[in-house]
Amino acid sequence: MSDKKISRRGFLEKSTAITAGAAAATTLSAPAVLAQAPVTIKMQTSWPASDIWMDFARQYIERVEKMSGGRLKFELLPAGAVVGAFQVLDGVNDGVIDAAHTVPVYWYGKHKAASLFGTGPVFGGSATTMLAWFHQGGGKDFYRELTQDIMGLNVVGFYGFPMPAQPFGWFKNPVTKPAELQGFKYRTVGLAADLMQNLGLSVAQLPGGEIVPAMERGVIDAFEFNNPSSDLRFGSQDVAKHYILSSYHQASESFEFLFNKDVFDDLDDDLQAILEYGVEAASTANTAFALDNYSADLQRLQTEHGVTVHRTSKEILDAQLQAWDKIIPTLEADEFMKRVLDSQRQWVERVVYYELMNSADLTLAYEHYFPGKLKL
């Protein structure tokens, strides 16, 4: 028996040789497989190249490219590179561009319901409340119905980044009474335009990059865009020195990530999932990036550029709510918009009750730790 014994080392060496030979044979007999070329998606934003929102878009594509292992690549373009800032929906629908990073109010002119996914009355909800409505309260289904069934668009869209409530805007002199707003030539977009017109302002709907030049030419004499960082980069501080924060005209908005449906449907299932859930990943990153930059740039506007920051008066805020009360019935004349608004009301009544009852008094705590800073 001893001469027939095989040592453990010998057994392993022979086994390794056999395995290696088999692997080599398999490699030789299998056809050569070429690495799949990455899919390049041409995405245009609605933002100027210098705007901070281009950085938000980059956070999205960086995450998607990494999660896809390089199988997806993006060509990111600023507003106007292929189509105008307000024309990205048409561009995606027509296949002129593959995707867009935008906001739904920019195609409000095609259907007013677009604003219900961005700048509607929201009934006391925040942007976080309404983004949750989109994902959990039926908003996603309403959005698909609007874009694909009602409007017949060849697009797929996702929503991310609950934006902080937008400032009332930039004024050459402070305003505290609704009567002081009469006759202002004011820039905003979407249903916020209807709201401001109801308050007696004359409204121009302009893309972000056109705002400051319009102010310089006297086309408008007051305006809002979205946030301190964009406003600083636009040069808002060069044409006005009074910055009024807090408003109900756009208390809720999120980015819209649009894709041509044919382009999206042609992708493998896992790549489709990465495009969709990459929005959720970017939403978290965008929120952290926004809070850091918006707060720092608000300080810069005050300390470096002599801007006086105000909070919108309760009189003007109340007038805005009364204006919404007049606008909502006109919107509800449309059957689809009535269903959306009913859904949002039901969601907000339940969810915001919890949010308000559960949330701590942030003002009380802030004044406790940083006394004298707030001037509300």
C-alpha positions as CSV (number, residue, x, y, z in Angstrom):
1,M,0.0,0.0,0.0
2,S,2.8,2.4,0.8
3,D,4.1,2.5,-2.9
4,K,0.6,3.4,-4.1
5,K,0.1,6.2,-1.7
6,I,-0.1,9.7,-3.2
7,S,1.2,12.5,-1.0
8,R,-1.1,15.5,-0.4
9,R,1.3,17.8,-2.2
10,G,1.5,15.6,-5.2
11,F,-2.3,15.3,-5.3
12,L,-2.6,19.1,-5.2
13,E,0.0,19.6,-7.9
14,K,-1.7,17.1,-10.2
15,S,-5.1,18.7,-9.5
16,T,-3.8,22.1,-10.2
17,A,-2.3,21.1,-13.5
18,I,-5.5,19.4,-14.6
19,T,-7.6,22.5,-13.6
20,A,-5.2,24.8,-15.4
21,G,-5.3,22.7,-18.5
22,A,-9.0,22.6,-18.5
23,A,-9.3,26.3,-18.1
24,A,-6.8,26.9,-21.0
25,A,-8.8,24.6,-23.2
26,T,-12.0,26.4,-22.3
27,T,-10.4,29.7,-23.1
28,L,-9.1,28.6,-26.4
29,S,-12.4,27.0,-27.5
30,A,-14.6,30.0,-26.3
31,P,-15.3,32.8,-28.8
32,A,-13.5,36.1,-28.1
33,V,-15.8,38.5,-26.3
34,L,-15.4,42.2,-26.9
35,A,-15.9,44.7,-24.0
36,Q,-19.2,46.5,-24.5
37,A,-18.7,50.2,-25.4
38,P,-20.2,52.6,-22.9
39,V,-23.6,54.3,-23.7
40,T,-23.1,58.0,-23.9
41,I,-26.1,60.2,-22.9
42,K,-26.2,63.8,-24.0
43,M,-27.8,65.7,-21.1
44,Q,-28.5,69.4,-21.4
45,T,-29.4,71.5,-18.3
46,S,-31.5,74.6,-18.1
47,W,-28.7,76.4,-16.3
48,P,-25.9,78.7,-17.4
49,A,-22.4,77.1,-17.3
50,S,-21.4,79.1,-14.2
51,D,-24.5,78.4,-12.1
52,I,-24.2,76.2,-9.0
53,W,-26.9,74.0,-10.4
54,M,-24.5,72.7,-13.0
55,D,-22.6,71.3,-10.0
56,F,-25.7,69.6,-8.8
57,A,-26.1,68.0,-12.2
58,R,-22.4,66.8,-12.0
59,Q,-23.1,65.2,-8.7
60,Y,-25.8,63.1,-10.4
61,I,-23.7,62.0,-13.4
62,E,-20.6,61.3,-11.3
63,R,-22.7,58.8,-9.2
64,V,-24.4,57.2,-12.2
65,E,-21.1,56.7,-14.1
66,K,-19.5,55.1,-11.1
67,M,-22.5,52.9,-10.3
68,S,-22.6,51.7,-13.9
69,G,-19.0,50.7,-13.8
70,G,-18.4,52.9,-16.8
71,R,-21.1,51.5,-18.9
72,L,-22.9,54.8,-18.9
73,K,-21.2,58.1,-19.8
74,F,-22.6,61.6,-19.9
75,E,-22.0,64.6,-22.1
76,L,-23.2,67.4,-19.8
77,L,-24.1,70.7,-21.6
78,P,-25.3,74.1,-20.2
79,A,-28.5,75.9,-21.3
80,G,-28.4,77.0,-24.9
81,A,-25.8,74.5,-26.1
82,V,-28.4,72.6,-28.2
83,V,-31.8,74.1,-27.2
84,G,-32.9,77.0,-25.0
85,A,-33.4,76.7,-21.3
86,F,-37.1,76.5,-21.6
87,Q,-37.0,74.1,-24.6
88,V,-35.3,71.1,-23.0
89,L,-38.6,69.1,-22.7
90,D,-39.1,69.5,-26.5
91,G,-35.4,68.6,-27.1
92,V,-35.7,65.4,-25.1
93,N,-39.1,64.5,-26.6
94,D,-37.8,65.0,-30.1
95,G,-34.5,63.1,-29.5
96,V,-32.4,66.2,-30.1
97,I,-30.9,65.6,-26.7
98,D,-31.1,62.3,-24.7
99,A,-31.8,63.8,-21.3
100,A,-32.3,67.1,-19.4
101,H,-31.7,68.4,-15.9
102,T,-34.4,71.0,-15.4
103,V,-37.5,72.0,-13.4
104,P,-41.1,71.3,-14.6
105,V,-42.2,75.0,-14.4
106,Y,-40.0,75.6,-17.4
107,W,-42.6,73.8,-19.6
108,Y,-45.6,75.3,-17.7
109,G,-46.6,77.0,-21.0
110,K,-47.4,73.6,-22.4
111,H,-49.7,72.6,-19.6
112,K,-50.3,74.5,-16.3
113,A,-50.3,71.2,-14.4
114,A,-46.5,71.2,-14.8
115,S,-46.4,73.7,-11.9
116,L,-48.2,71.3,-9.6
117,F,-45.0,69.2,-9.7
118,G,-42.9,72.2,-8.8
119,T,-44.4,75.5,-7.8
120,G,-48.0,74.9,-6.9
121,P,-49.9,76.1,-3.8
122,V,-48.8,73.0,-1.7
123,F,-51.2,73.9,1.1
124,G,-48.5,74.4,3.7
125,G,-46.3,71.6,2.7
126,S,-42.5,72.0,2.2
127,A,-40.4,70.7,-0.7
128,T,-39.6,67.6,1.4
129,T,-43.3,67.0,2.0
130,M,-44.1,67.3,-1.7
131,L,-41.2,65.2,-2.9
132,A,-42.5,62.5,-0.6
133,W,-45.9,63.0,-2.2
134,F,-44.3,62.4,-5.6
135,H,-42.8,59.1,-4.4
136,Q,-45.4,57.8,-1.9
137,G,-48.6,59.8,-2.4
138,G,-49.4,59.1,-6.0
139,G,-47.5,62.0,-7.6
140,K,-45.3,59.7,-9.8
141,D,-48.4,58.2,-11.4
142,F,-50.0,61.6,-12.0
143,Y,-46.7,62.8,-13.6
144,R,-46.7,59.8,-15.9
145,E,-50.3,60.3,-16.8
146,L,-49.7,64.0,-17.6
147,T,-46.5,63.6,-19.7
148,Q,-47.3,60.3,-21.5
149,D,-51.1,60.0,-21.6
150,I,-52.4,63.5,-21.7
151,M,-49.5,65.3,-23.5
152,G,-48.3,62.2,-25.5
153,L,-44.7,62.9,-24.8
154,N,-41.9,60.4,-25.4
155,V,-40.2,61.0,-22.1
156,V,-39.5,59.4,-18.7
157,G,-38.9,61.6,-15.7
158,F,-37.7,61.4,-12.1
159,Y,-37.6,63.9,-9.3
160,G,-35.0,64.7,-6.7
161,F,-33.6,67.3,-4.3
162,P,-36.2,69.1,-2.2
163,M,-35.3,72.7,-2.6
164,P,-35.5,75.1,0.3
165,A,-38.4,77.6,-0.1
166,Q,-37.4,80.2,-2.6
167,P,-36.8,83.9,-1.6
168,F,-39.4,86.5,-2.4
169,G,-36.6,88.1,-4.2
170,W,-34.4,91.1,-5.0
171,F,-35.7,94.7,-4.6
172,K,-34.0,98.0,-4.9
173,N,-36.0,99.2,-1.8
174,P,-37.6,97.1,0.9
175,V,-41.3,96.3,0.7
176,T,-43.5,95.2,3.6
177,K,-47.1,95.9,2.5
178,P,-49.0,94.3,-0.4
179,A,-50.0,97.8,-1.7
180,E,-46.3,98.6,-2.2
181,L,-46.0,95.8,-4.8
182,Q,-48.5,97.3,-7.2
183,G,-46.9,97.9,-10.7
184,F,-43.6,96.1,-10.1
185,K,-42.2,94.5,-13.1
186,Y,-41.1,91.2,-11.6
187,R,-39.5,88.0,-12.8
188,T,-40.7,84.6,-11.8
189,V,-42.0,81.4,-13.5
190,G,-44.9,78.9,-13.5
191,L,-47.9,79.4,-11.4
192,A,-45.9,81.8,-9.3
193,A,-46.5,84.2,-12.3
194,D,-50.2,83.9,-11.8
195,L,-49.8,84.5,-8.1
196,M,-47.7,87.6,-8.5
197,Q,-50.1,89.0,-11.2
198,N,-52.9,88.5,-8.7
199,L,-51.0,90.7,-6.3
200,G,-50.7,93.4,-8.8
201,L,-47.3,92.8,-10.3
202,S,-46.4,92.7,-14.0
203,V,-44.6,89.4,-14.6
204,A,-41.9,88.4,-17.1
205,Q,-40.9,84.7,-17.2
206,L,-37.2,84.6,-18.0
207,P,-34.5,81.9,-17.7
208,G,-31.9,82.4,-15.0
209,G,-29.2,83.7,-17.3
210,E,-31.4,86.5,-18.6
211,I,-32.5,87.9,-15.3
212,V,-29.7,90.4,-14.4
213,P,-29.4,91.8,-17.9
214,A,-33.1,92.4,-17.9
215,M,-32.8,94.2,-14.6
216,E,-30.0,96.4,-16.0
217,R,-32.1,97.3,-19.0
218,G,-35.1,98.1,-16.9
219,V,-37.2,95.3,-18.4
220,I,-37.8,94.2,-14.8
221,D,-37.3,96.1,-11.5
222,A,-37.5,93.1,-9.1
223,F,-37.0,89.4,-9.4
224,E,-36.5,86.0,-7.8
225,F,-34.6,83.0,-9.0
226,N,-34.0,80.4,-6.4
227,N,-31.2,80.6,-3.9
228,P,-28.3,82.7,-2.6
229,S,-25.6,80.8,-4.5
230,S,-27.2,81.2,-7.9
231,D,-28.1,84.8,-7.2
232,L,-24.6,85.6,-6.2
233,R,-23.1,84.0,-9.3
234,F,-25.7,85.8,-11.5
235,G,-24.5,89.1,-10.0
236,S,-27.9,89.9,-8.4
237,Q,-26.1,92.0,-5.7
238,D,-24.9,94.4,-8.5
239,V,-28.4,95.4,-9.5
240,A,-30.3,95.4,-6.1
241,K,-29.3,95.5,-2.4
242,H,-32.4,94.2,-0.6
243,Y,-32.8,90.5,-0.5
244,I,-36.2,89.3,0.9
245,L,-36.3,85.6,2.1
246,S,-39.4,83.4,2.7
247,S,-42.3,83.2,0.4
248,Y,-45.3,81.0,-0.6
249,H,-44.9,81.6,-4.3
250,Q,-42.5,78.7,-4.7
251,A,-42.5,76.9,-1.4
252,S,-41.7,73.6,-3.0
253,E,-39.7,72.6,-6.0
254,S,-37.4,69.7,-7.1
255,F,-35.2,69.0,-10.0
256,E,-36.7,67.1,-12.9
257,F,-34.4,64.5,-14.5
258,L,-35.8,63.9,-18.0
259,F,-34.9,61.1,-20.4
260,N,-36.0,60.3,-23.9
261,K,-38.2,57.2,-23.5
262,D,-36.7,55.4,-26.5
263,V,-33.2,55.9,-25.2
264,F,-34.2,54.9,-21.7
265,D,-36.1,51.8,-22.8
266,D,-33.2,50.6,-24.9
267,L,-31.0,50.3,-21.9
268,D,-30.5,47.1,-19.9
269,D,-32.7,46.8,-16.8
270,D,-29.8,47.4,-14.4
271,L,-28.8,50.6,-16.2
272,Q,-32.4,51.9,-16.1
273,A,-32.4,51.3,-12.4
274,I,-29.1,53.1,-12.0
275,L,-30.5,56.2,-13.8
276,E,-33.6,56.2,-11.7
277,Y,-32.2,55.5,-8.3
278,G,-29.1,57.6,-9.0
279,V,-31.6,60.5,-8.7
280,E,-32.2,59.5,-5.1
281,A,-28.5,59.3,-4.4
282,A,-27.9,62.7,-5.9
283,S,-30.9,64.1,-4.0
284,T,-29.0,63.5,-0.7
285,A,-25.8,64.9,-2.1
286,N,-27.5,67.9,-3.5
287,T,-29.2,68.7,-0.2
288,A,-25.9,68.7,1.7
289,F,-24.2,70.7,-1.0
290,A,-27.0,73.2,-1.0
291,L,-27.1,73.8,2.7
292,D,-23.4,74.3,2.8
293,N,-23.2,76.7,-0.2
294,Y,-26.5,78.6,0.2
295,S,-25.8,79.5,3.8
296,A,-22.1,80.5,3.1
297,D,-23.1,82.6,0.1
298,L,-25.9,84.3,2.0
299,Q,-23.2,85.5,4.5
300,R,-21.0,86.6,1.6
301,L,-23.8,88.7,0.1
302,Q,-24.2,90.5,3.4
303,T,-20.5,90.9,4.5
304,E,-18.8,91.3,1.1
305,H,-21.5,93.0,-1.0
306,G,-23.5,95.1,1.4
307,V,-26.8,93.3,0.8
308,T,-29.5,93.7,3.5
309,V,-31.4,90.5,4.1
310,H,-35.0,90.8,5.2
311,R,-37.8,88.3,5.8
312,T,-41.0,88.6,4.0
313,S,-43.6,90.4,6.1
314,K,-46.6,88.5,7.4
315,E,-48.9,90.9,5.6
316,I,-47.4,90.0,2.2
317,L,-47.3,86.3,3.1
318,D,-51.0,86.4,4.0
319,A,-51.8,88.2,0.8
320,Q,-50.0,85.4,-1.1
321,L,-52.2,82.8,0.6
322,Q,-55.3,84.8,-0.3
323,A,-54.1,85.0,-3.9
324,W,-53.7,81.2,-4.0
325,D,-57.3,80.9,-2.8
326,K,-58.4,82.8,-5.9
327,I,-56.2,80.8,-8.3
328,I,-56.9,77.3,-7.1
329,P,-60.6,77.2,-8.2
330,T,-59.5,78.3,-11.7
331,L,-57.0,75.4,-11.8
332,E,-59.6,72.9,-10.6
333,A,-61.7,73.6,-13.6
334,D,-59.3,71.2,-15.3
335,E,-60.3,67.6,-14.4
336,F,-56.8,66.4,-14.2
337,M,-55.5,69.3,-12.1
338,K,-58.5,68.9,-9.8
339,R,-57.4,65.3,-9.1
340,V,-53.8,66.3,-8.5
341,L,-54.7,69.1,-6.1
342,D,-57.2,66.8,-4.2
343,S,-54.4,64.3,-3.8
344,Q,-51.9,66.9,-2.6
345,R,-54.4,68.3,-0.1
346,Q,-55.1,64.9,1.4
347,W,-51.4,64.2,1.6
348,V,-50.5,67.5,3.2
349,E,-53.4,67.5,5.7
350,R,-52.1,64.2,7.1
351,V,-48.4,64.5,6.7
352,V,-47.9,68.1,7.7
353,Y,-50.0,67.6,10.8
354,Y,-47.4,65.0,11.8
355,E,-44.5,67.2,10.8
356,L,-45.8,70.2,12.7
357,M,-46.9,68.4,15.8
358,N,-43.6,66.4,15.9
359,S,-41.1,69.1,15.0
360,A,-39.2,71.0,17.7
361,D,-39.3,74.8,17.7
362,L,-36.2,75.5,15.7
363,T,-36.4,79.3,16.2
364,L,-36.6,78.9,20.0
365,A,-33.5,76.7,20.0
366,Y,-31.5,78.9,17.6
367,E,-32.2,82.0,19.6
368,H,-31.2,80.1,22.8
369,Y,-27.8,79.2,21.4
370,F,-27.2,82.2,19.1
371,P,-29.0,85.1,20.9
372,G,-29.7,88.3,19.0
373,K,-28.8,87.0,15.5
374,L,-32.3,86.5,14.2
375,K,-34.4,89.6,13.4
376,L,-37.7,88.1,12.3
